[in-house]
């Protein structure tokens, strides 16, 4: 009763949505990715910093380079998903603050030091990955986020400038046969929420 | 055209939703928080780790202790929001893996070392904060996430066990008069998304 979005949307975005482990062959188009981005870009980040960057792995050559960096349990699905996205933090996100957070002209200089920039960027890019996963589902697609890979290897293969750090790899597509593992339990409210 | 959720829901969750800076007096009930949790708890985390913990600051005494730790620009709104939540990572999240990720009995021991646990927990709790912000909006409420506070002070005041680390403080309620600052621009698709 407390939620205002309808039950079907609750199911689509959260209750029935699952991390897919197999996919159909149906392509995921650039138009779909653009629609997802144009939705989730509005979700909030500190100082409007928007540090998330997304690399769509579309060529066979890039796909092979990525699969080589994935953990064994993730290689098959990363090799066969219609689209794979490498999501990363741009540790030079502060370069955009003069245009993205114009009412605080000192914002860029406040992040002159990498030691301040990297944790802020990583945290906010992680929030944005949360938004992105919900956005992928809002497009009727399944997301398969993965953490099992050689991060240094991916950074070297795909981010030669040393300014980006991979945070996750996400398979995207329509769920295929046997896409779901059985759902694991969730923590109870009282295990997560306390009141003071 | 690529999105399957309706335009009103897109607006509610993303396009028209904004970070609120003032709130009405209307309370936010435990029932609302429970409904939000029961929605967003399904969103994915690595190994079903669910490291996010939420402290609802309801007593005057706790509110005062929190406001004292907030940056000057955040004190007034943190003091007046109907509900304030401290969201934190439980760095001992691995204790729950035997029940939450039962098909991999070695999961807990794989996180025996804090050096592996803290980055994984912080990343996944940050994803969950992204889900939570969308969930707050799904309940028709506005969220006001803040990063300007003394993190060590909050950890000391509210997490004396040394096992939790604050990641954000979120004001929650119905937007009040003058709740919104003008919306800042967003990065263009081509600034964020590349294809290889």
Contacts between the chains, C-beta under 8 A, distances in Angstrom:
chain1	res1	chain2	res2	distance
A	1	B	31	7.8
A	1	B	35	7.3
A	2	B	29	7.6
A	2	B	31	5.7
A	2	B	32	4.4
A	2	B	34	7.7
A	2	B	35	3.6
A	2	B	36	7.3
A	2	B	139	5.4
A	3	B	35	5.4
A	3	B	36	7.6
A	3	B	39	6.3
A	3	B	138	5.4
A	3	B	139	5.4
A	3	B	140	7.9
A	4	B	12	7.0
A	4	B	138	6.8
A	4	B	139	6.4
A	4	B	140	3.9
A	5	B	9	5.4
A	5	B	12	6.7
A	5	B	13	7.3
A	5	B	138	4.7
A	6	B	9	7.6
A	9	B	5	5.4
A	9	B	6	7.6
A	9	B	9	5.4
A	10	B	39	6.0
A	10	B	138	7.3
A	12	B	4	7.0
A	12	B	5	6.7
A	13	B	5	7.3
A	13	B	134	7.7
A	13	B	138	8.0
A	14	B	39	5.1
A	14	B	40	6.4
A	14	B	42	4.7
A	14	B	43	6.0
A	14	B	131	7.9
A	14	B	135	7.8
A	15	B	39	7.2
A	15	B	42	5.6
A	17	B	42	7.1
A	17	B	43	7.7
A	19	B	44	4.9
A	29	B	2	7.6
A	30	B	195	7.7
A	31	B	1	7.8
A	31	B	2	5.7
A	32	B	2	4.3
A	33	B	193	6.5
A	34	B	2	7.7
A	34	B	189	5.6
A	34	B	193	7.9
A	35	B	1	7.3
A	35	B	2	3.6
A	35	B	3	5.4
A	36	B	2	7.3
A	36	B	3	7.6
A	37	B	189	5.3
A	37	B	192	6.6
A	37	B	193	6.2
A	38	B	189	7.3
A	39	B	3	6.4
A	39	B	10	6.0
A	39	B	14	5.1
A	39	B	15	7.2
A	40	B	14	6.4
A	41	B	186	4.4
A	41	B	187	7.1
A	41	B	192	7.6
A	42	B	14	4.7
A	42	B	15	5.6
A	42	B	17	7.1
A	42	B	186	6.7
A	43	B	14	6.0
A	43	B	17	7.7
A	43	B	130	7.2
A	43	B	133	6.8
A	43	B	134	7.2
A	44	B	19	4.9
A	44	B	133	6.8
A	44	B	143	7.7
A	44	B	145	6.0
A	46	B	145	7.8
A	46	B	147	4.6
A	48	B	184	4.3
A	48	B	185	7.9
A	48	B	186	7.9
A	50	B	186	6.7
A	50	B	187	5.1
A	50	B	192	7.4
A	52	B	192	6.8
A	53	B	192	5.9
A	53	B	193	7.8
A	53	B	194	7.5
A	54	B	192	5.9
A	54	B	193	4.7
A	54	B	194	7.5
A	55	B	193	7.8
A	55	B	194	5.4
A	55	B	195	7.5
A	55	B	196	5.9
A	56	B	193	6.4
A	56	B	194	7.1
A	56	B	195	4.5
A	56	B	196	7.3
A	57	B	196	5.9
A	58	B	195	5.3
A	58	B	196	6.9
A	59	B	196	6.2
A	62	B	196	4.2
A	96	B	187	6.5
A	96	B	191	7.5
A	99	B	185	6.6
A	100	B	184	5.9
A	100	B	185	5.9
A	100	B	186	7.6
A	100	B	187	6.8
A	101	B	184	6.0
A	102	B	184	7.3
A	120	B	147	7.5
A	122	B	123	7.6
A	123	B	122	7.6
A	123	B	126	5.4
A	123	B	147	7.9
A	123	B	167	6.8
A	126	B	123	5.4
A	126	B	126	3.5
A	126	B	127	5.7
A	126	B	130	7.2
A	127	B	126	5.7
A	127	B	127	7.6
A	127	B	129	5.8
A	127	B	130	4.2
A	127	B	133	7.5
A	128	B	130	6.9
A	129	B	127	5.8
A	129	B	130	6.9
A	130	B	43	7.2
A	130	B	126	7.2
A	130	B	127	4.2
A	130	B	128	6.9
A	130	B	129	6.9
A	130	B	130	2.2
A	130	B	131	5.1
A	130	B	134	7.6
A	131	B	14	7.9
A	131	B	130	5.1
A	131	B	133	8.0
A	131	B	134	6.8
A	133	B	43	6.8
A	133	B	44	6.8
A	133	B	127	7.5
A	133	B	131	8.0
A	134	B	13	7.8
A	134	B	43	7.2
A	134	B	130	7.6
A	134	B	131	6.8
A	134	B	134	5.4
A	135	B	14	7.8
A	138	B	3	5.4
A	138	B	4	6.8
A	138	B	5	4.7
A	138	B	10	7.3
A	138	B	13	8.0
A	139	B	2	5.3
A	139	B	3	5.4
A	139	B	4	6.4
A	140	B	3	7.9
A	140	B	4	4.0
A	143	B	44	7.7
A	145	B	44	6.0
A	145	B	46	7.8
A	147	B	46	4.6
A	147	B	120	7.5
A	147	B	123	7.9
A	158	B	196	6.9
A	167	B	123	6.8
A	184	B	48	4.3
A	184	B	100	5.8
A	184	B	101	6.0
A	184	B	102	7.4
A	185	B	48	7.9
A	185	B	99	6.6
A	185	B	100	5.9
A	186	B	41	4.4
A	186	B	42	6.7
A	186	B	48	7.9
A	186	B	50	6.7
A	186	B	100	7.6
A	187	B	41	7.1
A	187	B	50	5.1
A	187	B	96	6.5
A	187	B	100	6.8
A	189	B	34	5.6
A	189	B	37	5.4
A	189	B	38	7.2
A	191	B	96	7.5
A	192	B	37	6.6
A	192	B	41	7.6
A	192	B	50	7.4
A	192	B	52	6.7
A	192	B	53	5.8
A	192	B	54	5.9
A	193	B	33	6.5
A	193	B	34	7.9
A	193	B	37	6.2
A	193	B	53	7.8
A	193	B	54	4.6
A	193	B	55	7.8
A	193	B	56	6.4
A	194	B	53	7.5
A	194	B	54	7.5
A	194	B	55	5.5
A	194	B	56	7.2
A	195	B	30	7.7
A	195	B	55	7.5
A	195	B	56	4.5
A	195	B	58	5.3
A	196	B	55	5.9
A	196	B	56	7.3
A	196	B	57	5.9
A	196	B	58	6.9
A	196	B	59	6.2
A	196	B	62	4.2
A	196	B	158	6.9
